[in-house]
Amino acid sequence: IKWGTIDEYRLPCLNAININVRKMEGLPIDAKSLENIDKFQVYVTVVDINDDTLRSFDRVLYLEYLNHMSELSEKSCLKTLLKRADYLHIREAGKDVEQIVPLLDKDGFKELSSLDVTYCDYVKCIVNRQAISTLTVFPCLRSLHLSHLWKSKMICDGEALPGMFSNLKSFVLDDLAKLSYGLPLVPRNLVDISVSSC
């Protein structure tokens, strides 16, 4: 499929979109295509995702095999999706992806409420505190699920920022063999915590 902008397709009233592609090349290039979209479900994966729990989210982004940071710079729409997603799943990211913040969103994922990071061999930490310029990171995050991150030693590389993880209710760690530091602080709203093979 070759994408133009939504205006070129003469669909100015379109406010929801569902995209399911196997490679990044299948995504629209220009962020203008998504300016008026209120709801989206975007899956870049080789498998079919059929998860009923995702229906509770308005803006779903599932990324598998994010191999090169050039894929971000070449697609302004991907940057827009990352900033606007309320659910983000990153699976099997390549060696360019050693951290999530600020690498994937320098503004700290202001709208994200659920983050899953799984089977990413090169992710060393979720938040690189030393490289952050923003003062707000994950202000709306309610669920954090990290699994099979074999090189991750810590979740936050440095002191916690004010409000970081403050709304977190569910925290799952599974098979993080090198993890030596968990959350930089314990959120008061935490309801569910699960730790295994760490």
Solvent accessible surface area in square Angstrom, and as a share of the most:
residue,aa,sasa,rsa
1,I,151,0.77
2,K,188,0.80
3,W,65,0.23
4,G,23,0.22
5,T,18,0.11
6,I,17,0.09
7,D,82,0.43
8,E,122,0.55
9,Y,98,0.37
10,R,208,0.76
11,L,85,0.42
12,P,90,0.57
13,C,121,0.73
14,L,58,0.29
15,N,79,0.40
16,A,47,0.37
17,I,27,0.14
18,N,105,0.54
19,I,9,0.04
20,N,85,0.43
21,V,26,0.15
22,R,160,0.58
23,K,142,0.60
24,M,9,0.04
25,E,127,0.57
26,G,15,0.14
27,L,3,0.01
28,P,1,0.01
29,I,114,0.58
30,D,63,0.33
31,A,22,0.17
32,K,102,0.43
33,S,2,0.01
34,L,2,0.01
35,E,119,0.54
36,N,101,0.52
37,I,2,0.01
38,D,84,0.43
39,K,109,0.46
40,F,2,0.01
41,Q,44,0.19
42,V,0,0.00
43,Y,16,0.06
44,V,1,0.01
45,T,4,0.02
46,V,66,0.38
47,V,77,0.44
48,D,132,0.68
49,I,46,0.23
50,N,138,0.71
51,D,67,0.35
52,D,93,0.48
53,T,94,0.54
54,L,8,0.04
55,R,186,0.68
56,S,94,0.61
57,F,36,0.15
58,D,62,0.32
59,R,43,0.16
60,V,0,0.00
61,L,0,0.00
62,Y,15,0.06
63,L,0,0.00
64,E,8,0.04
65,Y,86,0.33
66,L,0,0.00
67,N,62,0.32
68,H,100,0.44
69,M,45,0.20
70,S,55,0.35
71,E,32,0.14
72,L,11,0.06
73,S,80,0.52
74,E,114,0.51
75,K,18,0.08
76,S,48,0.31
77,C,0,0.00
78,L,0,0.00
79,K,97,0.41
80,T,32,0.18
81,L,2,0.01
82,L,1,0.00
83,K,78,0.33
84,R,58,0.21
85,A,0,0.00
86,D,18,0.09
87,Y,16,0.06
88,L,0,0.00
89,H,23,0.10
90,I,0,0.00
91,R,69,0.25
92,E,59,0.26
93,A,6,0.05
94,G,12,0.12
95,K,134,0.57
96,D,54,0.28
97,V,0,0.00
98,E,76,0.34
99,Q,29,0.13
100,I,0,0.00
101,V,0,0.00
102,P,22,0.14
103,L,56,0.28
104,L,9,0.04
105,D,7,0.04
106,K,133,0.56
107,D,56,0.29
108,G,0,0.00
109,F,1,0.00
110,K,83,0.35
111,E,75,0.34
112,L,1,0.01
113,S,9,0.06
114,S,8,0.05
115,L,0,0.00
116,D,18,0.09
117,V,0,0.00
118,T,8,0.05
119,Y,74,0.28
120,C,0,0.00
121,D,63,0.33
122,Y,84,0.32
123,V,0,0.00
124,K,102,0.43
125,C,10,0.06
126,I,3,0.01
127,V,0,0.00
128,N,31,0.16
129,R,70,0.26
130,Q,136,0.61
131,A,54,0.42
132,I,20,0.10
133,S,102,0.66
134,T,24,0.14
135,L,136,0.68
136,T,47,0.27
137,V,0,0.00
138,F,0,0.00
139,P,32,0.20
140,C,58,0.35
141,L,0,0.00
142,R,119,0.44
143,S,32,0.21
144,L,1,0.00
145,H,58,0.26
146,L,1,0.01
147,S,6,0.04
148,H,39,0.17
149,L,0,0.00
150,W,99,0.35
151,K,86,0.37
152,S,3,0.02
153,K,111,0.47
154,M,47,0.21
155,I,1,0.01
156,C,9,0.06
157,D,50,0.26
158,G,32,0.31
159,E,146,0.66
160,A,30,0.23
161,L,4,0.02
162,P,113,0.71
163,G,40,0.39
164,M,1,0.00
165,F,0,0.00
166,S,48,0.31
167,N,60,0.31
168,L,0,0.00
169,K,96,0.41
170,S,30,0.19
171,F,7,0.03
172,V,37,0.21
173,L,7,0.04
174,D,43,0.22
175,D,35,0.18
176,L,1,0.00
177,A,72,0.56
178,K,112,0.47
179,L,29,0.15
180,S,78,0.51
181,Y,142,0.54
182,G,33,0.32
183,L,34,0.17
184,P,50,0.31
185,L,66,0.33
186,V,124,0.71
187,P,6,0.04
188,R,239,0.87
189,N,67,0.34
190,L,43,0.21
191,V,126,0.72
192,D,71,0.37
193,I,101,0.51
194,S,51,0.33
195,V,86,0.49
196,S,52,0.34
197,S,81,0.52
198,C,70,0.42
